Amino acid sequence: AYSGGVYNDPRCSKRSANHAVLVVGYGTYEGTKYWLIKNSWGTSWGLDGYMMMARDANNMCGIRNYGSYPLV
């Protein structure tokens, strides 16, 4: 379970997606670039419902594969 820090797990598949999250920002934490993502599992998960996922880390969990946005 994620509880803090920048998530970086090379076992996370970069080819198949099984969950959607919302990227709401980005930054650097202790020298590591990250995407700030919001999960749909509520505020009891992660950092009040958010997670820092490694950015520029070999397409962690396929985060760059399935970007989408609304047409308004």
NORLINJO-V831046 format. One record per residue. N is the residue number from 0. RES is the residue in one small letter. PSI is psi in degrees with one decimal (999 if undefined). Layout:
n = {N/N}
res = {RES/RES}
psi = {PSI/PSI}
//
This chain:
n = {0/1/2/3/4/5/6/7/8/9/10/11/12/13/14/15/16/17/18/19/20/21/22/23/24/25/26/27/28/29/30/31/32/33/34/35/36/37/38/39/40/41/42/43/44/45/46/47/48/49/50/51/52/53/54/55/56/57/58/59/60/61/62/63/64/65/66/67/68/69/70/71}
res = {a/y/s/g/g/v/y/n/d/p/r/c/s/k/r/s/a/n/h/a/v/l/v/v/g/y/g/t/y/e/g/t/k/y/w/l/i/k/n/s/w/g/t/s/w/g/l/d/g/y/m/m/m/a/r/d/a/n/n/m/c/g/i/r/n/y/g/s/y/p/l/v}
psi = {139.9/131.3/3.7/171.2/-179.4/119.8/124.6/96.3/106.8/-14.6/-14.7/122.8/133.4/3.0/-28.7/134.1/141.0/9.2/147.1/143.2/167.1/121.0/121.4/-4.8/-174.7/164.9/-163.5/131.2/116.8/42.7/-0.1/126.1/142.6/157.3/136.2/117.3/149.3/128.1/163.9/9.9/7.2/174.2/-10.9/-10.6/142.4/-135.3/80.2/38.7/0.7/164.9/146.4/116.0/135.0/131.5/142.9/34.6/62.1/40.5/53.2/122.3/22.0/25.6/-25.5/-3.3/-36.4/44.2/142.1/162.7/154.8/149.6/121.0/999}
//
